[in-house]
Amino acid sequence: MSKNNSGLHISQQFNSELEEIRSHVLAMGGLVEEQIRNATQSLVDGNVSLAEAVISRDVEVNKAEVSIDEECTHIIARRQPAATDLRLVIAVIKTITDLERIGDQAERVARMGSRLAEVERPKNNYHELQNMGEHVAKMVHGALDAFARSDVEMAIKVSKQDEQVDQEYDGLMRQCLTFMMEDPRKISQMLDIMWAARAIERIGDHAKNICEYVIYLVKGKDVRHITIEQMENELKI
């Protein structure tokens, strides 16, 4: 094999490895999306067996993070990537960390759902929590789609949705506090609802983080800790 052909072969092999870790991230993301939806559904339906399934599957999310992290470590050691390739590996490492934390939050929602299944259900059947859960699940899906497509505009669009999730969370907190003051017997139940809502709100934060990594990957700019308006100005979107 000639030197030129050898270099081309190595380059193709490297590209294949990068695409493989990208596909593994998306597979992990698909698992995490399923965990979010099942955790929310278990809470809304009072389905303890579904909640237990979510809790037991969290180990799969953890294993996926460890496996992909090892792949990235090997790529850095063997290939010594630079420029865009290095940014991809860094973005992957950061993304799987947030996906693992999303998995933890989904597990927490499932645990709260299992506890809430034992008490009297409200008339609205946790409608607000269901809406929040569906909202953040869509955010995670959108963030992963932006990652798969290297789509900065979609990443910005998903990031903007986090503000609405925060508003939904604040509204539910106020509602829970009102119920607690009106009927102290509901304090324990309201605290479980508040913990579940907090976990769901955090999922939205992690989805936004993934969008920021997409922007870093594509544009090479760190847009953490700035407002959406500053982000748009920085990227001229």
Beta strands, then each sheet from edge to edge (+ up, - down):
end
